[in-house]
């Protein structure tokens, strides 16, 4: 090949911004199998990207590095698989906390029960009265089409006002007012706008988004379509966690159905994209980088995604639960919405997902929703790995009265569980998932792991808190701040 042509090919990644995206999508074909250096080199040549960059991108994503082993074993506290399988890739939470002990075997979601691998089951609705629910109250699919068609003829400003009056806030953990994000991107004049439905939940003990897709995918897709209409989006992207294999098939089937029935939806560019195993891609700018085919490193803000998101275009990123509630509040004109989804797991008889308001206490959830704990109650964790510990003496406290916001998850532990072991796991999880951009985050979690390995922590409490405080004010995204609530609540409950 002439030198000039070789250089043209080598620099294709500079001329075509979609090259990285196409490269990563092809690399994802090797999920749950094996991708070696030879394959990476071939892909680098095919797409005209330097090998060093392709290797850096591939090595960032855990699902592209499974070394040919066909069994992924969940090592999170719900599953305790670390002692079950020797010939398996030990991984963090698979989002199947209600199917513990969970695995992915030969590319399929499964659980290991009484020595047998069984296909994982869909999440169970724990509400006693489904009529009290909004998004878990599944209606006939034709009713969603009829209602959505009617809403798509309504005035956009009127619909945005309904979202505002509902006081709907982001359900991905940030708790940011939804209407403010909608309003910001709606007011930008651009021929290209992206709406991203974020289904990349990857936090231990959290599986509410997976449950929503299994139970009522109609409201999720309808909510995304209506939200795109309100803000004037031209593209809808469903970014779903890479381990959610069955759920992606469900999503694909439902989007195909809506494409046939809704003309507005059919006029948009619609894409379903799987993640490749990176917790940090749940952060909106990390997700955007990943969608563009790069390492999922979070960006600096500003500019914010609504100003410069996917390929520099205005982009709205919202959690799937948030978008589902947009459909409900616009249809029913709900004021001051107080419902939310919470996944419940741990040492309880009944595990699954519940749609409740926050005027309920943990005791009520344990007794009335989960039937009971398997052993004597010990403690709870609200909000997954980035959440906080709640001692059993505070189980009578209403969820609304806790000062900290939390993503929709409750883990109930019996008294045999060791809090310190779980805190160590959380620190290990965040250390593994750190993208490495921010030294206080990357090195901070490593230092915390080192300190927590010491038998007596009494003399190290202030050191630990000092590290956590430094991380929380000096990192680019929420990952560096994530462990603060867990650390402080751990030592508070230990008094």
N, C-alpha and C positions, 0 to 999 in steps of 0.2 A: 504494500500500500504506500503511495507517495506520502512524503512527510507532511505536506500541506493538508491532505485529506485526513491523515491520522490526527493532526492537531484539531481540525474541525470537529472530528468525532469526539476527541478527548474533552473539548470545551463545549459539548452539547449542553451540559448542565448549566452553563452560563447563559446560553441563548434561550433555552426553553425551561420555564419555571415549573412545568408539569413533569419534567423528567424524574425528579425525585419521587413524586407521587406514584408515577407508573412503576418505578423501581421497587418501592416498598410494597406496593400491591402484589407484584410478582413474587417478592421475597416471602410474603405471607402465605403463599401456597405451600411453604415448607413448615407451617405451624404443626406442632405435635408429631413431627418426623425428625428430619435432620438437615441442617444446612452447613456445609463445610467450607473451608477457605477456597477450595477450587471452584465451588458453585458461586461463591461471592465474587470471585475474580471474573467468572464468565458473565455474571450479571453486570458487573462494573463496565466491562467492555461493551456489552449489549446496549447499555443506556448512556455510555459516554461519561461516566462519573468516576473520579479517581478512586482507586481501590481503598485507599486510606479512609475515605469518606464512607464508602459502602460498608466497610468493616465496622466503622464507628456506629453507623446507624443500626446495622443488624445486631451488634452486640448490646445495644441499648435495651432491646426488647426480649423479655425472658422467654416468650413462646417461640422465638426463633433460635433458641439455644438449648434444645432438649436432648441433643446428642444421640438421637436415634432410639432412645428408650420410649416405649409406648405407654408408660404409666406415669401420670402426674399425681402425686399424693399430697393432699392438703395437710399442712403442718400447723394449722391454727388451733387455738385451745378448744374450739367446738369439736374438732375431729380427732385430735390426738393420734394422728397416723404415724408419727415418728417411730413408733415401736412395732407397727404392723407390717411394713414393707421394706425389705432390704434393697431390692432391685427396682427402685423407683426414683424419679426426680422429686425431691422434697420442694414443695412450693408453698407460698403463702395462700391465704384464704381463696377458695374457688367460687365463693358466692353461693354455696350450697349448704349453708349452716343448718338448714332444716332437713338435710339429707345426710347427716354425719353418720359415720366417717365417709367423707366425699373424695372421689378420685375422678380423673379423666383418663379413660382407658381406650386406647386406639381411636382417639378423637371423639369419644362419646362421654357425656356426663353420666356418672354412675355413683353408687354408694356400695360399701362393703358390709354386708349384713350376714352374720352367722357363717362366715367363711365363703360367701358367694357374692359375686359382683352382680348388682341389679341396676337397671336403668333408674336414674333419679326421677323422683315424682315432682309434679307441679306443686307450687306453694299452696298451702291451705288457708282459706279465709277463716279467721278466728272470731269475727263478729257474730254474736248470737242473733241479732236482728239486722238483716242485710238492708232493710228499708231505711235504716239510719245512715247508710253510706251514700256517698256520691260516686266516686270513681270505681269503687269495688262492687257497686250495684249494677250488674251487667244487664243491658237491655238488648232487644233484638237488633241485629246489625242494620236492618233497614231503617230503624228509628234514628240511628246515628247519621245515616245518609240524609234523611229528611230534615233533621234538625240542623245539620251542618250546612245544607243547601240554603236553608232559610237565613242562617247567620251570615253566610257569605254574601248576602244581598243587603245586609245592614250597613249603616254608616260606620266607617272605621273609627272615627273620633268617638262615636257613641260606645262602641265596643271597648275602646281603650279606657273610657270613663268607667265602664263596669268593672274592668280589671282594677282600676284605681280604688273604687269604692269597696271592693272585696278585701283590700289590704293583703292580697296574696303576696307571699314572699318566697324567695328561692328555696327549694326543697333539697338542694344539693349540699347544704351545709352553711352557705354564706348568709342566708336569711336577708338578702337584699330585696328591697321592694321591686316586684316584677314590673309594675307599670313604668317605673323610671327607666329601666333598661329598654322596654318597648318604646317609650316616648323618645328616647335619645336616638335610636336607629330609625324610627319612623320619620323623624324630622330631617334626616339627612337625604339630600337629593343625589341619587346614584343609580346608574343603569343596572348595577349588579349589587345585590344584597343577599347575604347568606343567613339562613336560620339553621342552627345546629341543635338537634335534640340529643342531649348528653345522656347516654345509657352506659357509661363506663365506670359504674360503681365497682370499686376494687378494694374496699376497706373491710377488714375482718369484722364479722358479725352483721354486716349490712347486706340485705338482699331484697329490699323493698321494690327496687326497679325491675329486677328479674321477676318478682311475683306479679307486678302490675302487667308486664307483658304476657305472662302465662294466663292470668285471670281475665283481664280486660284490655286487650291490645287495641280494640276499636276506639276507646276514649283517648288513648295515647296518640294514635295517628290522627284522629279528628282534631285533637288539641294542637298538634303541630301544624296542621293545615290551616286552622283558624288563626293561629298566631302569625303564620307567614302572611296571611291576608291582612291582618291588622297593621303589621309593620312594613308591608310592601316588599317582602322578600321575593327574590327570583329563583332561589335555590333552597331546597331542604336537604339537610344531611342528617341521617341517623347514624350516630357514632356509638357502636355497641361494644361492650367488653368482649375481648377475644375468646374468653372461656365460655361465653354464653352461646353455645352452638345451637341447641334446639330453639332458643329464644330468637335467634336471628332468622331461622326458618319461619317461625310464626310471624315475625315482623314483615318478612318478605311477602308472605301470603296476604296479609292484611293490606299492605301498601298496594299490592297489585289489584286487590278488590276496590280500594278507594280510587285508584287511577282509572278504573273502568267506569265508575259511577259519578265522579266529581270532575267537572270540566276545568275548574280553576286549578285543581291539583295536577291535572294532566298537562296544564300549561307551564308548570314549573319543571326545573331540573331536579330530579330526585335521586338520591344516592344513599345506599346503606353500606357503611364502612365498619369493618371489624378492627378492634384494637389488636395489639400484638403482645400484650403483657407488660404494662407499665402503669403503676398506680398514679404517678404524677400527671399522666395524661387526662385525669379527671379534672385537673385545673384547666380553665378555659383556654388560656394561651398555650399551654402544653399540648392540649388537644388539637389546637389549630396547627401547631408545628408538626404534630404527628400526621394530621390529615394531609399536609403538604408533602409528606414523605420524608420528614427529617427526624432527628432525635426529638423526643417530646420535652425539650427544655423549655420551661416557662419563660415568657418574655418580660421585659421591663414594662411598667405602666407608669405614665402614659407613653405612647398612645394606647387607648383602650380598644378592645375589639370592635366596638360600635364605630370607632373612627378608622381603624386600620386592622382588619382581621385576616381572614383567609385571602391569600394573594393580594393583600393590601386593600381589600374591599370591606365595606361595613358588614359586621358579623354579629349576630345575636346568638349567644350560647345559653341555653337553659336546660335544666334537668327535666327528664321525661315526666316526673310527677307534677312538676310545676306547669308544664304545658297541658297536661291532662286536666288540671284544675281550671286552666284558662277556658276550656270548653264548657265546664260545668258552671263557672261563675257568669259567663256571658249568656248562657242559655237561661239560667235560673235567676239571674240578677242578684246574686248572693252578696250581702253586705257583711263585712267583717268575718270572713271565712275563718273558722276555727278548727277545721278538720285537717288531718294529715295521716300519711301512711307510716306505720312503724312495723318493722320486722322484729319478731320475737324468737329468741332461741336460747340455748343453754340447758340448764338442768331443770327443765319443766316437762310436764307430760305432753302438752300440746304446743307445737311450734308452727309458726306461719307468719301471716301478715294481718294486721288489724288497722282499720280506719277509724280513728277516734279524735276527739279534741283533747286538749292538754289539761282539762279540768278533772283528770283522773289520776289516782295515785298508783304507785307500783304495786302495792298490796292488792288493789282491785284487779290489776292486770294478771297478777299471779293466781289469784283465787277464782276470779270470774271468767277470765279469758283463756288462761293457760291450764285451767283445772287445778293445778297445784305444782309445787316443786317436787322433784324426785326425792331429794333429801331435805334436811332442814335448811331454810333460807340462810344464805351467808352474806352476799352483797350483789349489787347490780352494776352494770356499766351502761351508761346512756351515751349513744352516739358513736359506737365503734371505737377503733383505735385512737381516734382524735377526740374522743369523748372524755368522760370522767367517771370515777368510782362513786357509788352511793352505798353507804353502810346500811345494813338492814334496819337500824334504828330510824332511818329516814324514809322507809318504805311507805309510810303514811302521808308523806309530802306529795302534793300534786305536782305533776310534771311542769305545769306553768310556773310554779313557784321557784324552780331552780333558776338561778340567775344567768346561767350559761345557756346559749342556744346549742342545739345538737342536731345532727342528722338523724333521720328516723330509724333508730335501732335501739333495742333493749336486750341486753344479755343478762340472764338471771343465773347466778352461781349459787350452788349449795355450799354448806360450811366446809366441805372437804377441799374446796378450791383454795389455791394459794394466790393472794393478790400480787405478791412480788413476782411470781413466775409469769403472770399475765403482763405486768408492767414491763418486765424484761423482754417478753415477746413483742410487745408494741414497739419498744425502742429498736429491737432487732429488725422489725418490719420496716420502720421508717429509715433505718440505716441502709438497708438493702435497696429501698426504693428511691433514695435521694439521687437526683440527677447529677450531682457533683459540681454544679455551677457555683453555688454559694459555699465557701469554705466553712463559715459558722455552722451551717446545717450539716454538711458532709462530715466534718471533723467533730462537730458537737455530738452527733449521735454515736460516733465511734467512741468518744470519751465517756459518754453516758453508759454505753455497754461495758466499758472497762470498769467504771466505778461500781455499777450494779452487780458486778461479779464478786465483789467483796462481801464477806460474810456479815460483818457488822457495819451498817450504814449510818449509825447514830452520829458519827463524827463527820459524815459526808453530806448531810442534808443541805447545808448552806451552799456547798460546792455545786451540788446538783441543781439547786434552784438558780444559782448564778449563771450556770451554763444555759439553762432553759430560758432565762430572761434575755441573755445575749442573743440566743438563736431567734427568739420571737420578734426582736426589733431590727435584725440585720440580715434577713433573708428575703429573697425575691418573691416567693409564693408562700402559700399556707403550710407547706410540708414542714418547714423549719419551726413553725409555730404550733404544729399539731399536738405535740406531746405535753405542752404546758399544762393543760387542764388535767391530764392524767396524772402527772407528777404531783401537782399541788393537792389534788383530791386524794391521792394515795397517802401522802404524809398526813393530811388532815384526818383521814379515817383511821390512821394508825395511832393517833393520840390516845 
